[in-house]
Amino acid sequence: MDKRLKKIIEYVLLILLACIFIFPLIWMIASSMKPESEVYSDMGGIQSMIPSLNPSDWFTTYQELFDRFNVLKYVFNSITYSIAVTAGSILINAMAGYAFAKFDFKGKKVLFGVLIALLIVPVETLIITQFTVAHDLGILNTRLAVILPMIANMFFIYLFRNFFMAVPDEIIESVKLDGANYWTIFWRIVLPMSKPAIATVGTLSFIASWNDYLWPLMVLTDSSKYPLQVAITNINSTPPVYTNQVMAILTISTIPLVIVYIIAQRYILQGLGGSGTGIK
């Protein structure tokens, strides 16, 4: 088969595959930009993928949504939780990964093996234990209860460990000879070399925190502290329920994830591919 023809077929298949994945997203955005009646009248046709033909209707749904619900508060809560979890994940998991990569201590292999084994344990089986710990700490119905359990993650520790192991010991030893302590070596030398790992862990932890629904619902009773994902359920169950408004809040909840992924995608590919620490 001609190479050019083969490439054309590949692109056509990729475009078709992309259309399948992107179809729900386009329908969601288009439905949020048309009146409620048009959402159902256009259902099943190509019109369902097109916003209202009257541009003045495009943001009416969003205006009505903001008038009915305190969306900005929910968005602020989600951003607060996600940023806190992201920063905490990068710092805590990087420190743990650095310890496993560069320190020798008794029982290191056994402890690391146990942590690796925890990767196969479903999160849902640990959630009752997490709730009991949060209750004993007296942090239920606080923002801290939403943030703390999301920070430590064995996969992220494993990812950081692999990156830090690629850092030559000679670099660390030379910095030690210049009088640097362990914290300085970690914070100013080793961590900046691991931008792909930082971007990967940061993006994945941000997405996990932003999309988390079950845990905040369990530990929060004050609706003013609800993140956006929990609020979406309330919006979807508060009568009268309008489909275009539900699509609008889903569109709003998707925008930050797309922005974060676009910014960090280059480093994510490097990080998940294990292409190195940035050392040239």
ZATI-207409 format. One line per field, with one value per atom (N, C-alpha, C, O, CB): residue number from 1; x negated, y, z. Coordinates in steps of 0.2 Angstrom, whole numbers. Each point is the difference from the previous one (the first is absolute). Glycine has a CB too. Layout:
lofi	(NUM  ...)
east	(X  ...)
north	(Y  ...)
up	(Z  ...)
This chain:
lofi	(1  1  1  1  1  2  2  2  2  2  3  3  3  3  3  4  4  4  4  4  5  5  5  5  5  6  6  6  6  6  7  7  7  7  7  8  8  8  8  8  9  9  9  9  9  10  10  10  10  10  11  11  11  11  11  12  12  12  12  12  13  13  13  13  13  14  14  14  14  14  15  15  15  15  15  16  16  16  16  16  17  17  17  17  17  18  18  18  18  18  19  19  19  19  19  20  20  20  20  20  21  21  21  21  21  22  22  22  22  22  23  23  23  23  23  24  24  24  24  24  25  25  25  25  25  26  26  26  26  26  27  27  27  27  27  28  28  28  28  28  29  29  29  29  29  30  30  30  30  30  31  31  31  31  31  32  32  32  32  32  33  33  33  33  33  34  34  34  34  34  35  35  35  35  35  36  36  36  36  36  37  37  37  37  37  38  38  38  38  38  39  39  39  39  39  40  40  40  40  40  41  41  41  41  41  42  42  42  42  42  43  43  43  43  43  44  44  44  44  44  45  45  45  45  45  46  46  46  46  46  47  47  47  47  47  48  48  48  48  48  49  49  49  49  49  50  50  50  50  50  51  51  51  51  51  52  52  52  52  52  53  53  53  53  53  54  54  54  54  54  55  55  55  55  55  56  56  56  56  56  57  57  57  57  57  58  58  58  58  58  59  59  59  59  59  60  60  60  60  60  61  61  61  61  61  62  62  62  62  62  63  63  63  63  63  64  64  64  64  64  65  65  65  65  65  66  66  66  66  66  67  67  67  67  67  68  68  68  68  68  69  69  69  69  69  70  70  70  70  70  71  71  71  71  71  72  72  72  72  72  73  73  73  73  73  74  74  74  74  74  75  75  75  75  75  76  76  76  76  76  77  77  77  77  77  78  78  78  78  78  79  79  79  79  79  80  80  80  80  80  81  81  81  81  81  82  82  82  82  82  83  83  83  83  83  84  84  84  84  84  85  85  85  85  85  86  86  86  86  86  87  87  87  87  87  88  88  88  88  88  89  89  89  89  89  90  90  90  90  90  91  91  91  91  91  92  92  92  92  92  93  93  93  93  93  94  94  94  94  94  95  95  95  95  95  96  96  96  96  96  97  97  97  97  97  98  98  98  98  98  99  99  99  99  99  100  100  100  100  100  101  101  101  101  101  102  102  102  102  102  103  103  103  103  103  104  104  104  104  104  105  105  105  105  105  106  106  106  106  106  107  107  107  107  107  108  108  108  108  108  109  109  109  109  109  110  110  110  110  110  111  111  111  111  111  112  112  112  112  112  113  113  113  113  113  114  114  114  114  114  115  115  115  115  115  116  116  116  116  116  117  117  117  117  117  118  118  118  118  118  119  119  119  119  119  120  120  120  120  120  121  121  121  121  121  122  122  122  122  122  123  123  123  123  123  124  124  124  124  124  125  125  125  125  125  126  126  126  126  126  127  127  127  127  127  128  128  128  128  128  129  129  129  129  129  130  130  130  130  130  131  131  131  131  131  132  132  132  132  132  133  133  133  133  133  134  134  134  134  134  135  135  135  135  135  136  136  136  136  136  137  137  137  137  137  138  138  138  138  138  139  139  139  139  139  140  140  140  140  140  141  141  141  141  141  142  142  142  142  142  143  143  143  143  143  144  144  144  144  144  145  145  145  145  145  146  146  146  146  146  147  147  147  147  147  148  148  148  148  148  149  149  149  149  149  150  150  150  150  150  151  151  151  151  151  152  152  152  152  152  153  153  153  153  153  154  154  154  154  154  155  155  155  155  155  156  156  156  156  156  157  157  157  157  157  158  158  158  158  158  159  159  159  159  159  160  160  160  160  160  161  161  161  161  161  162  162  162  162  162  163  163  163  163  163  164  164  164  164  164  165  165  165  165  165  166  166  166  166  166  167  167  167  167  167  168  168  168  168  168  169  169  169  169  169  170  170  170  170  170  171  171  171  171  171  172  172  172  172  172  173  173  173  173  173  174  174  174  174  174  175  175  175  175  175  176  176  176  176  176  177  177  177  177  177  178  178  178  178  178  179  179  179  179  179  180  180  180  180  180  181  181  181  181  181  182  182  182  182  182  183  183  183  183  183  184  184  184  184  184  185  185  185  185  185  186  186  186  186  186  187  187  187  187  187  188  188  188  188  188  189  189  189  189  189  190  190  190  190  190  191  191  191  191  191  192  192  192  192  192  193  193  193  193  193  194  194  194  194  194  195  195  195  195  195  196  196  196  196  196  197  197  197  197  197  198  198  198  198  198  199  199  199  199  199  200  200  200  200  200  201  201  201  201  201  202  202  202  202  202  203  203  203  203  203  204  204  204  204  204  205  205  205  205  205  206  206  206  206  206  207  207  207  207  207  208  208  208  208  208  209  209  209  209  209  210  210  210  210  210  211  211  211  211  211  212  212  212  212  212  213  213  213  213  213  214  214  214  214  214  215  215  215  215  215  216  216  216  216  216  217  217  217  217  217  218  218  218  218  218  219  219  219  219  219  220  220  220  220  220  221  221  221  221  221  222  222  222  222  222  223  223  223  223  223  224  224  224  224  224  225  225  225  225  225  226  226  226  226  226  227  227  227  227  227  228  228  228  228  228  229  229  229  229  229  230  230  230  230  230  231  231  231  231  231  232  232  232  232  232  233  233  233  233  233  234  234  234  234  234  235  235  235  235  235  236  236  236  236  236  237  237  237  237  237  238  238  238  238  238  239  239  239  239  239  240  240  240  240  240  241  241  241  241  241  242  242  242  242  242  243  243  243  243  243  244  244  244  244  244  245  245  245  245  245  246  246  246  246  246  247  247  247  247  247  248  248  248  248  248  249  249  249  249  249  250  250  250  250  250  251  251  251  251  251  252  252  252  252  252  253  253  253  253  253  254  254  254  254  254  255  255  255  255  255  256  256  256  256  256  257  257  257  257  257  258  258  258  258  258  259  259  259  259  259  260  260  260  260  260  261  261  261  261  261  262  262  262  262  262  263  263  263  263  263  264  264  264  264  264  265  265  265  265  265  266  266  266  266  266  267  267  267  267  267  268  268  268  268  268  269  269  269  269  269  270  270  270  270  270  271  271  271  271  271  272  272  272  272  272  273  273  273  273  273  274  274  274  274  274  275  275  275  275  275  276  276  276  276  276  277  277  277  277  277  278  278  278  278  278  279  279  279  279  279  280  280  280  280  280)
east	(-4  4  -4  -5  14  -7  -4  0  5  -2  -9  -1  5  2  -14  13  4  7  4  -11  10  6  1  5  -4  -6  0  0  4  -11  4  0  7  3  -15  15  7  5  4  -7  2  5  -1  5  -5  -7  -1  3  3  -14  10  3  8  3  -13  13  7  3  5  -5  -4  2  -1  5  -8  -2  -1  5  2  -14  14  5  7  3  -9  7  7  -1  5  -3  -7  -1  1  3  -11  5  0  7  2  -14  16  7  4  4  -5  0  3  -1  5  -6  -5  -2  3  2  -12  9  2  7  3  -14  15  7  4  4  -4  -1  4  -2  5  -4  -7  -2  3  2  -13  11  3  8  3  -12  12  7  2  4  -3  -6  1  0  4  -9  0  -1  5  3  -15  14  5  7  4  -10  7  7  0  5  -4  -7  0  1  1  -9  8  0  6  1  -13  18  6  6  -1  -4  11  5  2  -1  6  -1  1  5  -1  0  5  5  -4  1  8  -14  -4  -5  -1  1  -1  -5  4  -3  -2  12  3  3  0  3  -2  3  -6  2  7  -15  -6  -3  -4  2  5  -3  1  5  -2  -9  0  -2  -1  10  -10  -2  -7  -2  14  -14  -7  1  -5  2  9  1  -2  -1  11  -9  -2  -7  -2  10  -13  -7  -1  -6  3  8  -1  4  5  -6  -3  4  6  1  -12  14  6  -2  -6  11  -1  -1  0  -2  6  -1  1  -6  1  12  -18  -6  2  -4  -3  13  2  2  0  3  -2  2  -6  1  9  -16  -6  -2  -1  -3  5  -2  6  -1  -10  17  6  0  2  4  -7  0  -5  2  1  -9  -5  2  -1  -8  13  2  6  0  -3  7  5  -3  3  5  -13  -3  -3  1  -3  -2  -3  5  -1  -9  16  5  3  2  1  -2  3  -5  3  5  -14  -5  -6  -2  7  -8  -6  -6  -4  9  -5  -5  -8  -4  13  -10  -6  -3  -6  9  1  -2  -2  -5  13  -4  -2  -7  -4  16  -13  -6  -6  -5  12  -6  -5  -2  -6  10  1  -2  -4  -5  16  -9  -3  -7  -5  16  -12  -7  -4  -6  11  -2  -4  -2  -6  12  -2  -1  -6  -4  16  -10  -5  -7  -5  15  -11  -6  -4  -6  10  0  -3  -2  -6  13  -3  -2  -6  -4  16  -12  -5  -7  -5  13  -8  -6  -3  -6  10  1  -2  -2  -5  13  -5  -2  -7  -4  16  -13  -7  -5  -5  9  -3  -5  -1  -6  9  3  -1  -2  -4  13  -6  -2  -7  -4  16  -14  -7  -5  -5  9  -3  -4  0  -6  9  2  0  -3  -4  15  -10  -4  -7  -4  14  -12  -8  -3  -5  7  2  -2  -1  -5  10  -1  0  -6  -3  15  -13  -5  -7  -5  14  -10  -7  -2  -6  7  3  -2  0  4  1  -9  0  2  -3  -6  14  2  3  2  1  -3  2  8  4  -13  10  7  2  6  -4  -6  2  3  6  -15  6  3  7  4  -16  12  7  5  6  -12  4  5  3  5  -10  0  1  5  4  -15  9  4  7  5  -15  11  7  4  6  -10  0  4  1  6  -12  2  2  6  4  -16  12  6  6  6  -13  7  6  3  6  -11  1  2  6  5  -16  11  6  6  5  -14  8  6  5  -2  -5  13  5  1  0  6  -6  1  6  1  -7  12  6  0  3  2  -10  -1  -3  0  -1  -2  -4  4  -2  -9  17  3  3  1  1  0  3  -5  1  8  -15  -6  -2  -1  -3  4  -1  5  -2  -4  12  5  0  1  6  -9  -1  -6  0  4  -9  -6  2  -2  -6  11  2  5  0  -1  5  5  -4  1  8  -14  -5  -4  -1  1  -2  -4  5  -3  -5  14  5  0  1  -3  1  0  5  1  -13  17  6  4  0  1  2  3  -5  2  9  -17  -5  -3  0  -2  -1  -4  -6  -2  6  -7  -6  2  -4  0  10  2  1  -1  7  -5  0  -7  -1  12  -15  -7  -5  -3  5  -2  -5  -1  -5  6  5  -1  -2  -1  10  -8  -2  -7  -2  14  -16  -7  -4  -4  6  -3  -4  2  6  -10  0  2  -6  -5  14  -8  -6  -2  -6  10  0  -2  -4  -5  15  -9  -4  -7  -5  16  -11  -6  -4  -6  11  -2  -4  -3  -5  13  -4  -2  -6  -5  17  -11  -6  -6  -6  14  -7  -6  -4  -6  12  -2  -3  -4  -6  15  -6  -4  -6  -5  16  -10  -6  -6  -6  14  -6  -5  -5  -5  13  -5  -4  -4  -5  14  -9  -4  -7  0  10  -16  -6  -2  1  -5  2  -3  -5  -1  4  -7  -6  2  -3  -3  12  2  2  -2  7  -2  2  -6  -1  12  -16  -6  -4  -3  2  1  -4  4  -4  0  10  4  -1  -1  9  -9  -1  -7  -1  8  -12  -7  0  -4  -1  10  1  3  1  -1  2  4  7  3  -13  13  8  2  -3  3  6  3  5  1  -2  4  5  6  2  -5  5  6  -2  4  1  -11  -2  -1  2  -7  2  -1  7  0  -11  16  6  4  2  -2  0  4  -3  4  1  -11  -3  -4  -2  1  -1  -3  4  1  -12  13  3  8  1  -8  10  7  1  4  -1  -7  0  -1  1  -4  -1  -2  6  0  -12  17  6  6  6  -11  5  6  5  6  -13  5  5  4  6  -13  4  3  4  6  -15  7  4  6  6  -16  9  6  5  6  -13  5  4  4  6  -14  4  4  4  6  -16  8  4  7  5  -15  9  6  5  6  -13  4  4  4  6  -14  4  3  5  5  -15  9  5  6  6  -15  9  6  3  6  -11  1  4  3  6  -15  6  4  6  5  -16  10  6  6  5  -14  7  6  2  5  -10  2  2  7  2  -14  16  7  2  3  0  -5  2  -3  4  -3  -7  -3  2  2  -12  10  3  7  3  -10  11  7  1  5  -2  -8  0  -2  3  -6  -2  -3  3  -1  -9  14  2  8  4  -13  11  8  2  6  -6  -5  1  0  -5  0  11  0  -4  -2  13  -13  -4  -7  -4  11  -9  -7  0  -5  2  8  1  -5  0  12  -15  -4  5  6  -17  9  4  4  6  -13  3  3  6  4  -16  11  6  6  5  -13  6  5  4  6  -13  3  4  5  6  -16  9  6  6  5  -14  7  6  3  6  -12  2  4  4  5  -15  7  4  6  4  -15  12  5  5  5  -12  5  4  6  -2  -8  16  5  1  -1  7  -4  0  -7  -4  16  -12  -7  0  5  -6  -3  -1  -6  -6  12  -5  -6  -5  -6  14  -6  -5  -4  -6  13  -4  -4  -5  -6  16  -8  -4  -6  -6  16  -9  -5  -5  -6  13  -4  -4  -5  -6  15  -6  -5  -5  -6  15  -7  -5  -5  -6  14  -6  -5  -5  -6  14  -5  -5  -5  -5  15  -7  -5  -5  -5  15  -9  -5  -5  -6  15  -8  -5  -6  -6  15  -10  -6  -4  -6  11  -2  -4  -3  -6  14  -4  -3  -6  -5  16  -10  -6  -6  -6  14  -7  -6  -3  -6  12  -2  -3  -4  -5  14  -6  -4  -6  -5  16  -11  -7  -5  -6  13  -5  -5  0  -4  6  1  0  -7  -1  12  -15  -7  -4  -3  3  1  -4  3  -3  0  10  3  -2  -1  11  -11  -2  -7  -2  9  -11  -7  0  -4  0  8  1  2  -3  5  4  2  -4  0  11  -15  -4  -7  -4  10  -7  -7  -6  -4  10  -5  -5  -6  -5  13  -8  -6  1  6  -12  1  1  -1  0  -4  3  -2  -7  -2  13  -15  -8  -2  1  -2  -3  -2  -7  -3  10)
north	(-6  6  6  1  -7  11  6  4  0  1  1  4  5  1  -4  7  6  -2  3  3  -11  -3  -3  1  -4  0  -3  5  0  -9  15  5  4  2  0  -2  3  -4  3  2  -12  -4  0  1  -9  9  1  6  0  -6  12  6  0  2  4  -9  -1  -4  2  -1  -6  -5  4  0  -10  14  4  5  2  -4  6  5  -3  3  4  -13  -3  -2  1  -5  1  -1  6  0  -10  15  6  3  3  0  -4  3  -4  3  0  -10  -4  2  1  -10  11  2  7  2  -9  12  7  1  6  -3  -8  2  2  5  -14  5  2  7  4  -16  14  7  5  5  -10  4  5  1  5  -8  -3  0  4  3  -14  10  3  7  4  -14  13  7  3  5  -7  -2  3  1  4  -9  -1  0  6  3  -15  14  5  7  5  -12  7  7  0  4  -3  -4  1  -1  -2  -3  8  -1  -7  -4  15  -12  -7  -3  -6  10  -1  -3  -3  -5  13  -4  -2  -6  -4  16  -13  -6  -6  -5  11  -7  -6  0  -5  5  6  0  -2  -3  12  -8  -1  -7  -2  14  -15  -7  -5  -1  3  -5  -6  3  -4  -1  12  2  4  1  0  1  3  7  3  -9  9  6  0  5  -3  -8  -1  2  1  -10  9  1  8  2  -14  16  7  4  -1  -2  8  5  3  0  2  2  4  4  3  -3  1  4  8  4  -13  10  7  1  -3  3  4  1  2  -1  3  2  3  -5  1  9  -17  -5  -4  -4  3  2  -4  1  -5  7  4  0  1  1  4  -5  1  -6  1  5  -12  -6  1  -1  -6  10  1  5  0  -3  9  5  -3  2  7  -13  -3  -4  -1  1  -4  -5  4  -2  -6  13  4  4  1  1  0  3  -5  2  6  -14  -5  -3  -2  -1  2  -3  4  4  -16  11  3  -4  -3  8  -4  -4  2  -4  2  8  3  -3  -1  12  -12  -2  -8  -2  10  -12  -7  0  -4  1  7  0  2  -3  6  2  2  -5  -2  14  -16  -6  -5  -3  5  -4  -5  2  -3  0  10  2  0  -2  10  -6  0  -7  -2  12  -15  -7  -3  -3  2  3  -3  3  -4  2  8  3  -2  -2  12  -11  -2  -8  -1  9  -12  -7  0  -4  0  8  -1  2  -3  6  3  2  -5  -2  14  -15  -5  -6  -3  8  -7  -6  0  -5  3  8  0  0  -3  10  -3  1  -7  -3  15  -15  -6  -6  -3  8  -6  -6  1  -5  3  8  1  -2  -3  12  -7  -1  -7  -3  14  -15  -7  -4  -4  5  2  -4  1  -4  6  4  2  -5  -2  14  -13  -4  -7  -3  10  -10  -6  -1  -5  3  7  0  1  -3  7  0  2  -1  1  8  -11  -1  -8  -4  15  -13  -7  -1  3  -5  -1  -1  -7  -3  15  -14  -7  -1  4  -5  -5  -1  3  0  -2  6  4  -5  2  7  -14  -4  -3  -1  -2  1  -3  5  -1  -7  14  5  2  2  3  -4  2  -6  2  5  -13  -6  1  -2  -5  8  1  6  -1  -4  10  6  -2  2  6  -11  -3  -4  0  1  -6  -4  4  -3  -6  14  4  3  2  1  -3  3  -5  3  2  -11  -4  0  -4  -3  10  1  5  6  -10  2  6  5  -1  -8  15  6  -1  2  6  -11  0  -4  1  0  -6  -4  4  -3  -8  16  4  6  3  -7  5  7  0  5  -4  -7  -1  2  3  -11  5  1  7  3  -14  14  8  4  4  -6  0  3  0  5  -7  -4  -1  4  3  -15  12  4  8  3  -12  11  7  2  5  -5  -5  1  0  5  -11  2  0  6  3  -15  15  6  6  6  -11  4  6  5  6  -8  0  4  0  3  -3  -5  0  6  5  -17  13  7  5  6  -10  3  6  -1  -6  7  4  0  -5  -3  15  -12  -5  -7  -4  12  -10  -7  -2  -6  7  4  -1  -1  -4  10  -2  1  -6  -3  16  -14  -4  -7  -2  8  -10  -7  0  -5  2  9  -1  2  -1  5  -3  2  -6  0  11  -15  -6  -5  -2  4  -4  -5  -4  3  5  -14  -5  0  0  -7  8  1  6  0  -6  11  6  0  2  5  -11  -1  -5  2  -1  -6  -4  4  -1  -9  14  5  4  0  0  3  5  -4  2  6  -14  -4  -2  0  -5  3  -2  6  -1  -8  15  6  1  2  3  -5  2  -5  1  4  -12  -5  2  -2  -7  12  2  6  1  -6  8  6  -4  -3  11  -6  -3  2  5  -5  -5  1  5  3  -15  12  5  7  4  -12  10  7  1  6  -6  -4  1  0  4  -10  2  0  6  3  -15  15  6  6  4  -9  5  5  0  5  -5  -7  -1  3  3  -13  9  3  8  3  -14  14  7  2  6  -5  -5  1  0  3  4  -9  0  -6  -5  10  -3  -5  -4  1  6  -12  -4  3  -1  -8  14  4  4  1  0  2  5  -5  2  6  -14  -4  -2  0  -4  2  -2  6  -1  -8  15  5  4  2  -1  0  4  -3  3  5  -15  -3  -6  0  3  -7  -6  1  -2  -5  11  1  4  -2  2  5  4  -5  2  9  -16  -5  -4  -3  3  0  -5  4  -2  -6  12  4  -5  1  9  -15  -4  -4  -1  0  -1  -4  5  -1  -7  14  5  2  0  5  -4  2  -6  1  6  -13  -6  -1  -1  -4  5  0  6  -1  -6  13  5  0  1  6  -9  0  -6  1  4  -11  -5  1  -2  -6  11  1  6  0  -4  9  5  -3  2  7  -13  -3  -5  1  0  -5  -4  4  -2  -7  14  4  4  0  2  1  3  -4  2  6  -14  -5  -4  -4  3  2  -4  2  6  -8  -3  1  -4  3  -1  -8  -4  2  1  -10  11  1  7  0  -7  12  7  -1  3  3  -10  -1  -4  1  -1  -4  -4  4  0  -10  15  3  7  3  -9  9  7  -1  -3  8  -1  1  7  2  -11  14  7  1  0  4  -2  0  6  0  -5  10  6  -3  4  4  -14  -2  -5  -3  5  -3  -6  2  6  -9  -1  1  0  -2  -3  6  1  -7  0  9  -14  -7  -2  -3  0  5  -2  5  -2  -2  10  5  -2  2  7  -12  -2  -4  0  1  -6  -5  4  -1  -8  14  4  4  0  1  2  4  -5  2  6  -14  -5  -3  -3  1  3  -3  6  -2  -8  16  6  2  2  2  -6  2  8  3  -14  13  -3  -2  5  1  -11  -2  1  -2  -7  13  2  -3  1  10  -15  -3  4  -1  -8  15  5  3  1  1  -1  2  -5  1  7  -14  -6  0  -1  -6  7  0  6  0  -6  12  6  -1  2  5  -10  -1  -5  0  3  -8  -6  3  -1  -7  13  4  4  0  0  3  4  -4  1  7  -14  -5  -3  -2  0  2  -3  5  -2  -6  14  5  0  0  7  -7  0  -6  0  6  -12  -6  0  -2  -4  9  1  4  -1  -1  8  5  -3  1  8  -13  -3  -5  0  2  -6  -5  3  -2  -6  13  4  2  0  3  0  3  -5  1  9  -16  -4  -6  -5  8  -4  -6  -2  -6  9  2  -2  -4  -5  15  -7  -3  -7  -4  16  -12  -6  -6  -6  12  -5  -5  -2  -6  10  0  -1  -4  -5  15  -8  -3  -7  -4  15  -12  -7  -4  -6  10  -1  -4  -2  -4  9  -1  -1  2  -4  -5  15  1  4  3  -2  -1  3  5  2  -5  6  5  7  5  -13  9  7  1  6  -2  -9  1  0  -5  0  10  -1  -2  -1  10)
up	(0  0  0  4  2  -10  0  7  3  -15  13  7  1  5  -5  -5  0  2  4  -12  4  1  7  4  -16  15  6  6  4  -8  3  4  0  5  -6  -5  0  4  3  -15  11  3  8  4  -14  12  7  3  5  -6  -3  3  0  4  -9  0  0  6  3  -16  14  6  6  5  -11  7  6  1  5  -6  -5  1  2  4  -13  6  2  7  4  -15  14  7  4  5  -8  1  4  0  5  -8  -2  -1  5  4  -16  13  5  7  4  -12  9  7  2  5  -5  -5  1  -1  2  -6  1  -1  6  0  -9  15  6  2  3  1  -5  3  -5  3  1  -10  -5  2  0  -9  10  1  7  0  -6  11  6  -1  3  3  -9  -1  -4  2  -1  -7  -4  4  -1  -9  14  4  5  2  -4  4  5  -3  4  3  -13  -4  -4  -5  5  2  -3  5  6  -16  9  4  2  -4  0  10  2  -5  -2  13  -15  -4  -6  -3  6  -6  -5  1  -4  0  10  2  -2  -2  12  -8  -2  -7  -3  15  -15  -7  -5  -5  8  -1  -4  1  -4  3  6  2  -6  -3  15  -13  -5  -7  -4  10  -7  -6  0  6  -9  -2  0  3  2  -13  12  3  7  4  -12  11  7  2  5  -4  -7  1  -1  0  -4  2  -2  6  1  -14  15  5  -4  -6  12  -1  -3  -6  0  12  -17  -5  2  -4  -4  13  3  5  6  -8  0  5  7  5  -15  10  7  5  6  -12  3  5  2  5  -11  4  1  8  3  -15  15  7  5  6  -11  2  4  5  6  -15  7  5  5  6  -15  8  5  5  6  -14  5  4  5  6  -15  7  4  5  6  -16  8  5  6  5  -15  8  5  5  5  -13  5  4  5  5  -15  8  4  5  6  -15  8  4  1  -4  0  10  1  -3  4  7  -18  -3  1  1  -10  10  1  7  0  -6  11  6  -1  3  4  -10  -1  -4  1  -1  -5  -4  4  0  -10  14  5  4  2  -2  3  4  -3  2  4  -12  -4  -2  1  -6  3  -1  6  0  -9  15  6  2  1  3  -5  2  -5  2  3  -11  -6  1  -1  -6  8  1  6  0  -6  11  7  -1  2  5  -10  -1  -5  1  1  -7  -5  3  -1  -8  13  3  5  0  -2  6  5  -3  3  5  -13  -4  -2  0  -3  -1  -2  5  0  -9  15  5  4  0  1  1  5  -4  2  5  -13  -4  -3  0  -3  2  -3  6  -1  -7  14  6  1  2  3  -5  1  -6  2  4  -12  -5  0  -1  -6  9  1  6  -1  -3  9  5  -2  1  7  -12  -2  -6  -1  4  -6  -6  3  -3  -5  13  1  8  1  -10  13  7  1  -3  7  0  2  8  4  -13  10  7  0  -4  6  5  1  -2  2  8  -13  -2  -7  -1  13  -15  -6  -5  -3  5  -4  -5  2  -4  0  10  3  -1  -2  10  -5  0  -7  -1  12  -15  -7  -4  -3  3  2  -3  3  -4  3  7  3  -3  -2  13  -13  -3  -7  -2  9  -10  -7  0  -5  1  9  0  1  -2  7  -2  1  -6  0  11  -16  -7  -2  -4  1  4  -2  4  -1  -4  11  4  -2  -1  11  -11  -3  6  6  -13  4  5  4  6  -14  5  3  7  4  -15  11  6  6  5  -13  6  5  3  5  -10  1  2  7  3  -15  14  7  5  5  -9  3  5  0  5  -7  -4  -1  4  3  -14  10  4  7  4  -13  12  7  3  5  -7  -2  2  0  5  -10  0  0  5  3  -15  14  6  7  4  -10  6  6  1  5  -6  -5  0  1  1  -8  7  1  -6  1  11  -18  -5  -5  -6  7  1  -5  -1  5  -1  -10  -2  0  2  3  -6  -1  -7  -3  16  -15  -7  1  -5  2  9  1  -1  -3  11  -7  -1  -7  -2  13  -15  -7  -3  -5  4  3  -3  3  -5  4  7  3  -3  -3  13  -11  -2  -8  -2  11  -12  -7  -2  -6  4  7  -1  -1  -6  13  -3  0  -5  0  12  -17  -5  -2  -2  -2  4  -1  -7  -1  10  -14  -7  -1  -4  0  7  -1  4  -3  3  6  3  -5  0  12  -15  -4  -6  -2  5  -6  -6  2  -3  -1  10  2  1  -1  6  -1  1  -6  0  10  -15  -7  -3  -2  0  3  -3  4  -3  -1  11  4  0  0  7  -9  -1  -6  0  6  -11  -6  2  -5  -2  12  2  2  5  -2  -6  1  8  2  -14  15  7  0  5  -2  -8  0  1  3  -11  5  0  8  2  -14  15  7  4  5  -7  1  4  -1  5  -6  -5  -1  3  3  -14  11  4  7  4  -13  12  7  2  5  -5  -5  2  0  3  -9  3  0  6  1  -13  16  7  0  5  -3  -7  -1  5  0  -12  15  5  -5  -6  17  -7  -4  -3  -6  14  -4  -3  -6  -5  17  -12  -5  -6  -6  14  -7  -6  -3  -6  11  -1  -3  -3  -6  15  -6  -2  -6  -4  16  -12  -4  -6  -5  14  -8  -5  -3  -6  12  -2  -3  -3  -5  13  -4  -2  -6  -5  17  -13  -7  -6  -5  11  -5  -5  -2  -5  9  0  -2  -2  3  6  -13  -3  -3  2  -4  -2  -2  5  0  -10  15  6  4  1  -1  1  3  -4  3  2  -11  -5  0  1  -8  7  0  6  0  -8  14  6  2  2  2  -6  1  -4  3  -1  -8  -5  3  0  -10  11  2  7  1  -8  11  7  -1  4  2  -10  -1  -3  3  -5  -3  -3  5  0  -11  15  5  5  2  -4  4  5  -3  4  2  -12  -3  -1  1  -6  3  -2  6  0  -11  17  6  2  1  2  -2  2  6  5  -17  13  5  7  5  -13  8  7  3  5  -9  0  2  3  4  -12  4  2  7  3  -16  14  6  6  6  -12  5  6  1  5  -7  -3  1  1  -4  -3  11  1  -1  -1  9  -8  -1  -8  -3  14  -14  -7  -3  -6  7  4  -3  -1  -3  9  -4  -1  -5  -2  14  -15  -6  -6  -2  6  -6  -7  -6  1  4  -10  -6  -2  -2  -2  5  -2  4  -2  -2  11  4  -1  0  9  -11  -1  -7  0  6  -11  -6  2  -3  -4  11  2  3  -1  3  2  3  -5  0  10  -15  -5  -5  -2  2  -1  -4  4  -4  -2  12  4  3  3  -1  -3  3  -6  -5  13  -6  -5  0  5  -3  -8  -7  -3  1  -3  0  -3  -8  -4  13  -11  -7  -3  3  -1  -7  -3  -3  1  -4  0  -2  5  0  -9  15  6  3  2  1  -3  2  -5  2  3  -11  -5  1  -1  -7  10  1  6  -1  -4  10  6  -1  2  5  -11  -2  -5  1  0  -5  -4  4  -1  -9  15  4  4  1  0  1  4  -4  2  5  -14  -4  -2  -2  -3  4  -2  3  -3  0  10  4  -2  -1  10  -10  -1  -7  -1  8  -12  -7  0  -3  -2  9  0  4  -3  3  5  4  -5  0  11  -14  -5  -5  -2  5  -7  -5  2  -4  -1  11  2  2  -2  7  -2  2  -4  2  9  -17  -4  -2  0  -4  2  -2  5  -1  -6  14  5  2  3  1  -4  1  -4  3  1  -10  -5  2  0  -9  11  2  7  1  -7  10  7  0  3  1  -8  0  -4  0  1  -6  -4  3  -2  -8  16  3  -4  0  6  -9  -5  4  -4  -5  15  4  4  2  -11  12  6  -3  4  4  -14  -2  -1  -1  6  -3  0  -7  -3  15  -14  -7  0  -6  3)
